[in-house]
């Protein structure tokens, strides 16, 4: 039976890593994706906080699947090099917490500026990100966030293929595609599957953009997951439910709603013969 490794955004559960880890463990996960702890973003955690977080994770006999950094979630027309500084902080966190994946984004733009007009600036920065990742022996996974340059499949492919680095891959998010009018499987799967390295799990309703548990929206989750199974995907599946609230830097669910999202995803994977571990 095909097996995928279950993980999830700990701060979707609670600000306290102890609660994050306890809930994920109760749901059968042995990994956590770190976006923030104690209400502090992962790129802003002190050395002492990173040590404490590492101790808590090791104490649960768990591991970190990815650093869910905010790198690239800024306006590219005003970005002055600070994102490379934040990426270095994310790399330091990845090294301290023993993981190889770092999530990144490909920049916002002003409403009056087209995607084509920022392409060169985005690719220049993404190349610099990839260079740093290569030297640091980590892998960047680009998330298709709403309203960034790489929000639709064609521009996601443009980024990873133009940069052409083994250290820059794709984090696939069905719900985010739905929120920009994309049918994830129909419009993007074949194009992006060669670059897909990491799966983020949530769903959304096309008419409203509302985020819902996996399989309850228009994200073509069953078709996507079945195709991944058939293609031999064996990586992480990271729960990012956003069921209580959603904002520019992330979202929140709370323990109960996070559990509901986990059960919905488990129902889908069980139905297609994929085991979560």
C-alpha positions in Angstrom: 0.0 0.0 0.0 1.2 3.5 -0.8 2.1 5.5 2.3 2.4 9.3 2.8 3.9 11.0 5.8 1.3 13.0 7.7 2.3 16.4 9.0 0.6 19.7 9.7 1.0 23.4 10.6 1.4 23.4 14.3 0.3 27.0 14.8 -3.1 26.2 13.2 -3.8 24.3 16.4 -2.5 26.6 19.2 0.3 29.1 19.7 2.0 26.8 22.3 4.2 24.1 20.7 3.4 21.7 23.5 -0.3 21.8 22.5 0.6 21.7 18.8 2.7 18.5 19.2 0.2 16.8 21.5 -2.7 17.3 19.0 -0.6 16.2 16.0 0.6 13.2 17.9 -3.0 12.3 18.9 -3.9 12.4 15.2 -1.2 10.0 14.3 1.3 12.4 12.9 5.0 12.1 13.7 6.0 15.4 12.0 5.2 19.0 12.4 5.4 21.9 10.0 6.7 25.0 11.8 5.3 28.4 10.9 5.3 30.0 14.3 5.7 29.2 18.0 4.6 31.2 21.0 3.1 33.7 18.6 6.5 34.3 17.0 7.2 33.6 13.3 9.8 30.9 12.8 12.2 33.4 11.1 12.1 35.6 14.2 12.6 32.9 16.8 15.7 33.4 19.0 18.4 30.8 19.3 17.1 30.0 22.8 13.5 29.6 21.4 14.7 27.3 18.6 16.6 25.2 21.2 13.4 25.0 23.3 11.3 24.1 20.3 13.8 21.4 19.2 13.7 20.0 22.7 9.9 19.9 22.7 9.9 18.1 19.3 12.5 15.6 20.3 10.8 15.0 23.6 7.7 13.8 21.6 9.9 11.7 19.4 8.7 13.8 16.5 10.5 15.6 13.6 10.0 18.7 11.5 8.8 18.3 7.9 9.3 21.9 6.8 9.9 25.4 7.8 6.8 27.3 6.7 8.6 30.7 6.2 6.9 33.9 5.0 9.8 34.6 2.6 8.4 36.2 -0.6 5.2 37.4 0.9 6.0 41.1 0.3 5.6 43.5 -2.6 8.4 42.9 -5.1 8.4 46.5 -6.2 9.5 47.7 -2.7 11.6 44.6 -1.7 15.1 45.8 -0.8 16.9 42.6 -0.1 15.3 41.9 3.3 13.8 38.6 2.0 17.2 37.1 1.5 18.0 38.0 5.2 14.7 36.3 6.2 15.6 33.3 4.1 18.9 33.0 5.9 17.0 32.9 9.2 14.7 30.2 7.8 17.8 28.2 6.8 19.2 28.5 10.3 15.9 27.3 11.7 15.9 24.4 9.3 19.4 23.4 10.2 18.6 23.7 14.0 15.4 21.7 13.7 16.8 19.1 11.3 14.6 19.5 8.2 15.4 20.0 4.5 12.3 21.8 3.2 11.6 25.6 3.5 8.4 27.0 2.1 8.6 30.3 0.2 6.5 32.6 -2.0 7.0 34.6 -5.2 6.0 38.1 -4.2 3.0 40.4 -4.4 2.7 43.4 -6.7 0.7 46.6 -6.7 -2.8 46.4 -8.1 -1.9 48.5 -11.1 1.1 46.4 -12.0 0.8 43.3 -14.2 2.4 39.9 -13.5 4.4 40.3 -16.7 5.9 43.5 -15.4 7.4 41.9 -12.3 8.6 38.7 -13.9 12.2 39.7 -14.2 12.4 41.0 -10.7 10.7 37.9 -9.3 13.0 35.5 -11.2 16.1 37.4 -10.1 15.1 37.0 -6.5 14.1 33.4 -6.9 17.5 32.6 -8.4 19.2 34.2 -5.5 17.0 32.2 -3.1 17.9 29.0 -5.0 21.6 29.8 -4.9 21.4 30.2 -1.1 19.4 27.0 -0.8 21.9 25.1 -2.9 24.8 26.2 -0.7 22.9 25.5 2.5 21.8 22.0 1.4 18.1 22.7 1.7 15.2 22.6 -0.7 12.8 25.5 -1.2 9.2 24.6 -2.0 7.2 27.4 -3.6 3.6 27.6 -2.5 1.0 28.8 -5.0 -0.5 31.5 -2.8 -3.3 33.8 -4.0 -2.2 37.0 -5.6 1.6 36.4 -5.8 3.4 36.0 -9.1 3.2 32.2 -8.9 -0.5 31.9 -8.1 -1.6 30.0 -11.3 0.0 26.9 -12.7 1.6 28.5 -15.7 3.5 31.0 -13.7 4.5 28.5 -11.1 6.0 26.4 -13.9 7.7 29.5 -15.3 9.4 30.1 -11.9 10.8 26.6 -11.4 11.7 26.0 -15.0 13.3 29.4 -15.5 15.4 29.1 -12.3 16.2 25.5 -13.1 17.6 24.6 -9.7 17.2 21.2 -7.9 16.8 23.4 -4.7 13.6 25.0 -6.0 10.5 22.8 -6.2 6.7 23.0 -5.8 4.5 22.9 -2.8 1.1 22.1 -4.2 -2.0 23.6 -2.6 -5.4 22.8 -4.1 -7.4 25.4 -2.2 -5.1 28.3 -3.2 -5.6 27.3 -6.8 -9.4 27.3 -6.4 -9.2 30.8 -4.8 -7.8 32.2 -8.1 -10.2 30.4 -10.3 -8.1 27.4 -11.2 -9.3 23.8 -11.4 -6.3 22.3 -9.8 -6.2 18.9 -11.4 -7.6 19.8 -14.8 -5.6 23.0 -15.2 -2.3 22.3 -13.4 -1.5 18.8 -12.4 0.2 17.6 -15.6 2.1 20.8 -15.9 3.4 20.8 -12.4 3.7 17.2 -11.4 7.3 16.9 -12.6 8.2 19.6 -10.0 5.8 18.7 -7.2 7.7 17.9 -4.0 5.4 18.7 -1.1 1.6 18.4 -0.6 -0.4 21.0 1.4 -3.9 19.8 2.3 -6.9 22.1 2.2 -9.9 22.6 0.0 -12.0 25.6 -1.1 -15.3 26.5 -2.7 -14.9 28.2 -6.1 -17.9 30.5 -5.8 -16.9 32.1 -2.5 -13.3 31.2 -1.9 -14.3 29.7 1.5 -11.7 27.2 2.8 -13.3 23.8 3.7 -12.1 20.4 4.8 -10.5 18.2 2.1 -13.1 16.8 -0.3 -15.8 19.3 0.7 -14.9 21.9 -1.9 -14.0 22.3 -5.6 -10.3 21.5 -5.3 -10.5 18.2 -7.1 -8.8 16.5 -4.1 -9.8 13.0 -5.0 -8.6 13.2 -8.6 -5.4 14.9 -7.4 -4.6 12.4 -4.6 -5.4 9.5 -6.8 -3.1 10.8 -9.5 -0.3 11.3 -6.9 -0.8 7.7 -5.7 -0.6 6.4 -9.2 2.5 8.5 -10.0 4.3 7.0 -7.0 4.3 10.1 -4.7 5.6 9.1 -1.2 6.3 12.4 0.4 4.7 14.6 3.0 1.0 15.6 3.3 0.7 18.7 5.4 -2.6 19.8 7.0 -3.2 23.5 6.7 -6.9 23.7 7.4 -7.6 27.5 7.8 -11.1 26.6 9.1 -11.5 29.2 11.8 -9.7 32.2 10.2 -7.5 33.1 7.3 -5.2 36.1 6.9 -2.2 37.3 4.8 0.4 35.4 6.8 -1.6 32.2 7.4 -4.6 30.9 9.2 -6.0 29.3 12.3 -8.2 26.3 13.1 -8.0 25.3 16.7 -7.7 21.8 18.0 -11.3 20.7 17.2 -11.4 22.1 13.7 -7.9 20.8 13.0 -9.1 17.4 14.0 -12.1 17.7 11.7 -9.8 18.5 8.8 -7.5 15.6 9.6 -10.4 13.1 9.7 -11.7 14.4 6.3 -8.3 14.0 4.7 -7.9 10.5 6.3 -11.3 9.5 4.8 -10.1 10.5 1.4 -6.8 8.7 1.6 -8.4 5.6 3.0 -10.9 5.6 0.1 -8.1 5.5 -2.5 -5.9 3.0 -0.6 -3.2 5.4 0.7 -1.9 4.9 4.2 -0.9 7.9 6.4 2.0 7.4 8.6 
